Amino acid sequence: MSVLRSSPIVAALVTLAVLLLAYGFTPGVERAVGQQDALLFRNFHEMETIGGTPYRWSKGGNRRDERASVIVVPQVGRGDGAVELQVRAPEDRPPIPLTLTAGGKTLAVVDVQGRQTLSVPVPRSAVADGDVRLALTSPAWTRADGKDPRARGVAVERIAWRPSGWTLPPTRQLWILPAFAAALALLVRRLPGSPRAARIASASAGGLVALAAAWRPLEVAPFTHRLLFGVVLAHAALLLWSSLAHEAGSPWWRPPAQVTPSALLLLMAIGYWSLAAAHGAL
C-alpha cells in the first residue's frame, strides 16, 4: 500500500489509465493540404492551388522508387480504421491507376480521373507502431505541352483518418507519458514543504497531456518526448543548483530553501525550450 501511495507511481498509473481510455474514443483526424504539410506529406511536389483549393501532386513511380510519395499520419493509435483521400487527376487524360499500400500490404488499386473521394480500410496490422504510413504509387506522367517537365501521379487535396473500433495507444506513448508524469511528481516532491495538492497536480498534468495526445494527435503526440526531456533537464538543473547552493550540514542533493514552484516552472521551461532549440538546430 505504501508503494501505491507514492506520488510518482500514482501519477504514472493515472496517466496510463487516461491514455488507454482516451485513445479508445479518439475521434480521428482530418487535414487539408496546407495544414501541417511538413508532418503529413513526404516526397510530394510543392503545394499549388486551383480555384482556391490547395493540393499537392504525388511523384508517381513504384514504392521502391525514390520518387514514390508517402502520407504519414503520426501517433493516431493502433487499431482498425479507414483512410479517406480527396484526390484528383486530369479529366482529359486516361484514368491513372493508383495503388495504396500500408505496412507492406496493398490496400487498394483505384483508377483516378477527375476529382474523387477514396475511402480505404486499413487493418490494425498495418499501423502496428501507431503511425499510418500510406504509400501512393502510380505511373508517372508529364504534361504533353512540355511546359512542366515534372513527373506526376495524382493530386491530393485532403487526408483523413477514421478509427473503426477500439484503438490502443501507440507504443511510444505508453511509456513516454507515464514516465513524464512520474518524473514530474518526483520533481514536485523535491520542493521543500510542497503541499499535497502540488503532488496531485503532477497526476493531473499527465492525464491532461494523455487526453490531448489522443484527441489532438497531430498537435501533441509526436512531441511528447520533449515534455519528458524537459522534466529530465529540470531535474539535472535542480541537482546542479542544489550542489552549488546547499547549506552546511545538509545533503548536497537537497534543494535550498529558496526553491519555489515558480522557480521549478522556470527550470522546466528552460529545459523544454533548450531541447526545442537544439532539435531545430540539428
C-alpha positions as CSV (number, residue, x, y, z in Angstrom):
1,M,0.0,0.0,0.0
2,S,2.9,2.4,0.7
3,V,4.1,1.9,-2.8
4,L,0.6,2.7,-4.2
5,R,0.6,5.9,-2.2
6,S,3.9,7.0,-3.8
7,S,3.1,10.1,-5.9
8,P,5.2,9.1,-8.9
9,I,3.6,5.7,-9.2
10,V,0.1,7.2,-8.8
11,A,0.8,9.9,-11.4
12,A,2.1,7.2,-13.8
13,L,-0.9,4.9,-13.3
14,V,-3.4,7.8,-13.6
15,T,-1.8,8.9,-16.8
16,L,-1.8,5.4,-18.2
17,A,-5.4,4.9,-17.4
18,V,-6.4,8.2,-19.0
19,L,-4.3,7.3,-22.1
20,L,-5.9,3.9,-22.6
21,L,-9.4,5.4,-22.2
22,A,-8.8,8.5,-24.4
23,Y,-7.4,6.5,-27.3
24,G,-10.3,4.1,-27.1
25,F,-12.6,7.1,-28.1
26,T,-10.2,9.0,-30.3
27,P,-12.1,11.0,-32.9
28,G,-9.6,10.6,-35.7
29,V,-8.0,13.5,-37.7
30,E,-8.7,15.4,-40.9
31,R,-6.4,17.8,-42.7
32,A,-6.4,19.7,-45.9
33,V,-3.2,20.3,-47.9
34,G,-1.6,23.4,-46.4
35,Q,-2.2,22.3,-42.8
36,Q,0.8,20.7,-41.2
37,D,2.2,19.5,-44.6
38,A,5.7,19.1,-43.2
39,L,4.3,16.5,-40.8
40,L,2.0,14.7,-43.2
41,F,3.4,14.7,-46.8
42,R,6.7,13.1,-47.7
43,N,8.2,13.4,-51.2
44,F,5.4,15.3,-52.8
45,H,5.7,18.3,-55.1
46,E,5.2,21.8,-53.7
47,M,1.8,23.0,-52.8
48,E,-0.3,24.6,-55.6
49,T,-3.8,26.0,-55.7
50,I,-6.7,25.8,-58.2
51,G,-9.9,27.7,-57.6
52,G,-8.7,28.5,-54.1
53,T,-8.2,24.8,-53.2
54,P,-4.7,23.8,-52.2
55,Y,-3.3,20.5,-53.5
56,R,0.0,18.6,-53.9
57,W,1.0,16.3,-56.8
58,S,2.4,12.9,-55.9
59,K,5.6,12.0,-57.8
60,G,4.5,8.7,-59.3
61,G,6.9,5.8,-59.6
62,N,6.7,2.4,-57.8
63,R,7.1,2.1,-54.0
64,R,10.8,1.1,-54.3
65,D,11.5,4.1,-56.4
66,E,12.8,7.2,-54.7
67,R,10.0,9.2,-56.4
68,A,7.3,7.4,-54.6
69,S,5.2,9.6,-52.3
70,V,4.1,8.8,-48.8
71,I,1.4,10.2,-46.4
72,V,2.2,9.8,-42.7
73,V,-0.4,10.4,-40.1
74,P,1.6,10.0,-36.9
75,Q,0.6,8.6,-33.5
76,V,-3.1,8.0,-34.2
77,G,-3.1,4.7,-32.3
78,R,-3.2,1.0,-33.0
79,G,-6.4,-0.2,-34.4
80,D,-8.6,-0.8,-37.4
81,G,-9.7,2.3,-39.4
82,A,-10.1,3.9,-42.7
83,V,-8.1,6.5,-44.7
84,E,-10.1,9.0,-46.7
85,L,-8.3,10.8,-49.6
86,Q,-9.6,13.6,-51.7
87,V,-7.7,13.1,-54.9
88,R,-7.7,14.5,-58.4
89,A,-6.3,13.7,-61.9
90,P,-6.8,15.3,-65.3
91,E,-10.1,14.6,-66.9
92,D,-8.6,14.9,-70.4
93,R,-6.2,12.0,-69.8
94,P,-6.8,8.3,-69.4
95,P,-7.5,7.2,-65.8
96,I,-4.4,6.9,-63.6
97,P,-4.1,3.6,-61.7
98,L,-3.3,4.5,-58.1
99,T,-2.0,1.8,-55.7
100,L,-2.3,2.5,-52.0
101,T,-0.1,0.4,-49.6
102,A,0.5,0.4,-45.9
103,G,2.5,-1.9,-43.7
104,G,3.7,-3.7,-46.8
105,K,0.2,-4.6,-47.8
106,T,-1.7,-3.4,-50.8
107,L,-4.9,-1.8,-49.6
108,A,-6.5,-0.7,-52.8
109,V,-5.9,-0.2,-56.5
110,V,-8.1,2.6,-57.9
111,D,-8.4,4.3,-61.3
112,V,-8.4,8.1,-60.7
113,Q,-9.9,10.5,-63.3
114,G,-11.2,13.9,-62.2
115,R,-11.9,14.6,-58.6
116,Q,-12.7,11.6,-56.4
117,T,-13.0,10.7,-52.7
118,L,-11.4,7.4,-51.7
119,S,-12.2,5.5,-48.5
120,V,-9.7,2.7,-47.9
121,P,-10.0,0.3,-44.9
122,V,-6.7,-0.1,-43.0
123,P,-6.2,-3.2,-40.8
124,R,-4.7,-2.9,-37.3
125,S,-1.6,-4.9,-38.5
126,A,-0.7,-2.0,-40.9
127,V,-0.5,0.5,-38.1
128,A,1.4,-1.6,-35.6
129,D,3.5,1.3,-34.4
130,G,0.6,3.8,-34.1
131,D,1.6,5.7,-37.3
132,V,-0.4,5.4,-40.5
133,R,2.1,5.3,-43.4
134,L,0.3,5.3,-46.8
135,A,2.3,5.0,-49.9
136,L,0.9,6.3,-53.2
137,T,2.2,4.7,-56.3
138,S,1.1,5.2,-59.9
139,P,2.6,5.6,-63.4
140,A,4.4,8.9,-63.7
141,W,3.3,11.3,-66.4
142,T,4.2,14.8,-67.6
143,R,2.3,17.5,-69.5
144,A,2.2,16.9,-73.2
145,D,2.9,20.6,-74.0
146,G,6.3,20.3,-72.3
147,K,5.8,23.4,-70.2
148,D,6.1,21.5,-66.9
149,P,8.6,18.6,-67.0
150,R,7.8,17.3,-63.5
151,A,6.9,13.6,-63.2
152,R,3.5,13.5,-61.5
153,G,1.0,10.9,-60.3
154,V,-2.3,12.2,-58.7
155,A,-3.1,15.4,-56.8
156,V,-4.1,15.1,-53.2
157,E,-6.3,17.8,-51.6
158,R,-7.3,16.3,-48.3
159,I,-6.4,13.4,-45.9
160,A,-8.5,11.9,-43.0
161,W,-8.1,9.0,-40.6
162,R,-11.3,7.5,-39.2
163,P,-10.8,4.8,-36.5
164,S,-13.4,2.0,-36.6
165,G,-13.4,0.4,-33.2
166,W,-11.3,0.3,-30.0
167,T,-7.9,1.9,-30.5
168,L,-4.9,1.2,-28.4
169,P,-2.3,4.0,-27.7
170,P,0.9,4.0,-29.8
171,T,3.7,2.0,-28.1
172,R,5.8,5.2,-27.7
173,Q,3.1,7.0,-25.7
174,L,2.6,4.0,-23.4
175,W,6.0,4.6,-21.8
176,I,6.7,8.3,-22.5
177,L,3.6,9.8,-20.9
178,P,3.6,7.7,-17.7
179,A,7.4,8.4,-17.4
180,F,6.7,12.1,-17.8
181,A,4.1,12.1,-15.1
182,A,6.3,10.1,-12.7
183,A,9.3,12.4,-13.4
184,L,7.2,15.5,-12.8
185,A,5.9,14.0,-9.5
186,L,9.5,13.4,-8.4
187,L,10.4,16.9,-9.3
188,V,7.5,18.4,-7.4
189,R,8.2,16.2,-4.4
190,R,11.7,17.6,-4.0
191,L,10.3,21.0,-3.3
192,P,10.6,21.9,0.4
193,G,7.2,21.7,2.1
194,S,5.4,21.3,-1.2
195,P,1.6,20.7,-0.4
196,R,-0.2,17.5,-1.2
197,A,-2.2,19.4,-3.9
198,A,1.1,20.0,-5.8
199,R,1.7,16.3,-5.9
200,I,-1.8,15.6,-7.2
201,A,-1.1,18.2,-9.9
202,S,1.5,16.0,-11.5
203,A,-1.1,13.3,-12.0
204,S,-3.5,15.8,-13.4
205,A,-0.9,17.2,-15.7
206,G,-0.1,13.7,-17.0
207,G,-3.7,12.9,-17.5
208,L,-4.3,16.2,-19.4
209,V,-1.4,15.5,-21.7
210,A,-2.6,12.0,-22.3
211,L,-6.1,13.3,-23.2
212,A,-4.6,15.9,-25.6
213,A,-2.3,13.3,-27.2
214,A,-5.3,11.1,-28.0
215,W,-7.7,13.8,-29.1
216,R,-5.3,16.1,-30.9
217,P,-2.6,13.6,-32.0
218,L,-1.0,15.7,-34.8
219,E,-0.5,18.7,-32.5
220,V,0.6,16.8,-29.3
221,A,1.5,13.1,-29.7
222,P,4.6,13.5,-32.0
223,F,6.2,15.9,-29.5
224,T,5.5,14.4,-26.1
225,H,9.1,13.2,-25.8
226,R,10.1,16.9,-25.5
227,L,8.0,17.2,-22.3
228,L,9.8,14.2,-20.8
229,F,13.2,15.5,-21.7
230,G,12.2,19.0,-20.4
231,V,11.4,17.5,-17.0
232,V,14.6,15.4,-17.0
233,L,16.7,18.6,-17.8
234,A,14.8,20.4,-15.0
235,H,15.9,17.5,-12.6
236,A,19.5,18.0,-13.8
237,A,19.3,21.8,-13.3
238,L,17.9,21.3,-9.8
239,L,20.6,18.9,-8.8
240,L,23.2,21.3,-10.1
241,W,21.6,24.2,-8.2
242,S,21.4,22.1,-5.0
243,S,25.0,21.1,-5.2
244,L,26.2,24.7,-5.7
245,A,24.0,26.3,-3.1
246,H,23.5,23.6,-0.4
247,E,23.7,24.7,3.2
248,A,26.4,23.4,5.5
249,G,25.4,20.1,7.2
250,S,22.7,19.3,4.6
251,P,23.0,16.7,1.8
252,W,24.3,18.1,-1.5
253,W,21.2,16.9,-3.3
254,R,18.7,18.6,-1.0
255,P,17.2,21.7,-2.7
256,P,17.9,25.0,-1.0
257,A,15.1,26.8,0.8
258,Q,14.8,29.3,-2.0
259,V,13.5,26.8,-4.4
260,T,9.8,27.6,-5.1
261,P,7.2,26.3,-7.5
262,S,7.7,29.3,-9.7
263,A,11.4,28.6,-9.9
264,L,10.6,25.0,-10.7
265,L,8.4,26.1,-13.6
266,L,11.1,28.3,-14.9
267,L,13.6,25.4,-14.9
268,M,11.1,23.2,-16.8
269,A,10.5,26.0,-19.4
270,I,14.3,26.5,-19.8
271,G,14.7,22.7,-20.2
272,Y,11.9,22.4,-22.8
273,W,13.0,25.3,-25.0
274,S,16.6,24.4,-24.8
275,L,15.7,21.0,-26.2
276,A,13.5,22.5,-28.8
277,A,16.3,24.9,-29.9
278,A,18.8,22.1,-30.1
279,H,16.3,20.0,-32.1
280,G,15.7,22.9,-34.5
281,A,19.5,23.5,-34.9
282,L,20.0,19.8,-35.9
